Amino acid sequence: MKTVGIFGGTFDPIHFGHLITAQTLVEKRKLSKIIFVPSFNSPHKINYKYSEPEHRFNMTKLAISSHPNFDISDFEINRDEVSYTYNTLAEFAKKYESLELIIGFDNLISFDLWYKADEIVKIADLVVLKRTYDKEIKKPNKFFSDAIFVDTPTIEISSTEIRKRVSKNLPIDYFVPQTVKEYIHENKLYLNYK
């Protein structure tokens, strides 16, 4: 049975950390593909002002275009509302028999607070990116026992750092693919980021 990984996020912008992580997961989890799902508005980042969904989608599409095992979905940005993972997975479950939801360790810590968390783990296996700098969790929630932990390379790149660099007119050549860099400059993204 072919298994598909679902990798959601704001991707504002997508960077090499995301791509290296996804490539590692394709190999280690033997996934047929990973679908990148840019969120319209994440319930975990309500106060954050995103770039327009169209820009985040276009950058992600450019970044993954040459990879045979990467795909992209506009399901969440087309809904034009807060993106709940449960709704997204329920939609993908109509098409794919076996799903894995890819989340960071920081998301697992608060996973018990997610909308319909118990239903999520019935639809998809929970694949958690384990980072070497994780601290001991005194009271892990019940989802820790469901989680499949995967060691992935620790790539110290953040979208926040990239936005700051662009606003300060600093190069981002080794942070994002060339196509994404060009898109950011052509569309004058992040110039006023604070």
Secondary structure as GFF3:
##gff-version 3
##sequence-region A 1 194
A	DSSP	beta_strand	3	9	.	.	.	ID=ss1
A	DSSP	alpha_helix	16	28	.	.	.	ID=ss2
A	DSSP	beta_strand	33	38	.	.	.	ID=ss3
A	DSSP	alpha_helix	53	64	.	.	.	ID=ss4
A	DSSP	beta_strand	70	72	.	.	.	ID=ss5
A	DSSP	alpha_helix	75	79	.	.	.	ID=ss6
A	DSSP	alpha_helix	85	92	.	.	.	ID=ss7
A	DSSP	beta_strand	98	104	.	.	.	ID=ss8
A	DSSP	alpha_helix	105	109	.	.	.	ID=ss9
A	DSSP	three_ten_helix	111	113	.	.	.	ID=ss10
A	DSSP	alpha_helix	117	123	.	.	.	ID=ss11
A	DSSP	beta_strand	124	130	.	.	.	ID=ss12
A	DSSP	three_ten_helix	142	145	.	.	.	ID=ss13
A	DSSP	beta_strand	148	151	.	.	.	ID=ss14
A	DSSP	alpha_helix	159	167	.	.	.	ID=ss15
A	DSSP	alpha_helix	178	186	.	.	.	ID=ss16
###
